[in-house]
Amino acid sequence: MQVSPQADRVLVRLEELPEKSEGGVLLPKNAVKFERYLVGEVISVGKDAGSVERGQKVMFSDINAYEVNFGTSEKHCFCKVGDLLATIN
């Protein structure tokens, strides 16, 4: 399926949440919908997305992200380029 975000929006495939913390504490996935800050890979960009490119790893806040379900096991969300906090190299 080809999804093309409009204007300055990007489609991001979310990274899986870790099952354990660095200290070994189990983290139940059903306890939170989103982490406060999320990391994912940009899958598709709108025409006005500026310097953000497909394949970039980005960090953003869940406050303005809109989660979508495409019927797969992967999680995706849309957000505006201005809501991205950082790119990760």
C-alpha positions as CSV (number, residue, x, y, z in Angstrom):
1,M,0.0,0.0,0.0
2,Q,1.3,3.5,-0.9
3,V,0.5,6.2,1.6
4,S,1.4,9.8,0.7
5,P,1.2,12.3,3.6
6,Q,-0.2,15.7,2.7
7,A,1.6,19.1,3.2
8,D,4.2,19.1,6.0
9,R,3.3,15.7,7.5
10,V,5.4,12.6,7.7
11,L,4.5,8.9,8.1
12,V,6.7,7.2,10.7
13,R,7.0,3.5,11.5
14,L,7.5,3.2,15.2
15,E,10.3,1.2,16.8
16,E,9.3,-1.6,19.1
17,L,9.2,-0.7,22.8
18,P,11.9,-2.6,24.8
19,E,10.6,-5.5,26.9
20,K,13.1,-4.8,29.7
21,S,14.8,-1.8,31.1
22,E,18.6,-1.5,31.2
23,G,18.4,-2.6,34.9
24,G,16.4,-5.7,34.0
25,V,12.9,-4.6,35.1
26,L,10.1,-6.0,32.9
27,L,8.1,-3.2,31.1
28,P,4.5,-4.2,30.3
29,K,3.5,-3.0,26.9
30,N,-0.2,-2.7,27.8
31,A,0.7,-0.1,30.5
32,V,1.2,2.8,28.0
33,K,-0.2,3.5,24.6
34,F,2.9,5.6,23.6
35,E,6.1,6.4,25.3
36,R,6.4,10.1,26.1
37,Y,9.0,10.5,23.4
38,L,9.0,8.1,20.4
39,V,11.6,7.0,17.9
40,G,10.9,5.7,14.5
41,E,11.8,5.6,10.8
42,V,10.3,8.0,8.3
43,I,8.4,6.0,5.7
44,S,6.9,8.7,3.6
45,V,7.0,12.5,3.5
46,G,4.6,15.2,2.3
47,K,5.5,17.8,-0.4
48,D,6.2,20.5,2.2
49,A,8.3,18.4,4.6
50,G,11.5,20.4,3.9
51,S,14.7,18.6,4.7
52,V,13.2,15.4,6.2
53,E,13.8,12.4,4.0
54,R,12.5,8.9,3.7
55,G,14.6,6.5,5.8
56,Q,15.7,9.0,8.4
57,K,15.4,7.9,12.0
58,V,13.6,10.6,14.0
59,M,12.5,11.3,17.6
60,F,9.2,13.1,18.3
61,S,6.6,13.6,21.0
62,D,3.4,11.5,21.3
63,I,1.4,14.7,22.1
64,N,0.8,15.6,18.4
65,A,1.3,12.2,16.8
66,Y,-1.7,10.5,15.3
67,E,-1.5,6.7,15.4
68,V,-2.9,4.8,12.4
69,N,-3.5,1.1,11.9
70,F,-2.8,-0.4,8.4
71,G,-3.7,-3.9,9.4
72,T,-0.2,-5.1,10.0
73,S,1.8,-5.9,13.1
74,E,3.9,-2.7,12.7
75,K,2.7,0.6,14.3
76,H,2.7,3.8,12.3
77,C,1.8,7.4,13.1
78,F,1.5,10.7,11.3
79,C,3.0,13.9,12.6
80,K,4.0,17.3,11.4
81,V,7.6,18.1,10.5
82,G,7.5,20.9,13.1
83,D,6.7,18.4,15.8
84,L,9.8,16.4,15.2
85,L,12.3,16.8,18.1
86,A,15.4,15.5,16.4
87,T,16.9,13.3,13.7
88,I,19.1,10.4,14.8
89,N,22.3,9.4,13.0
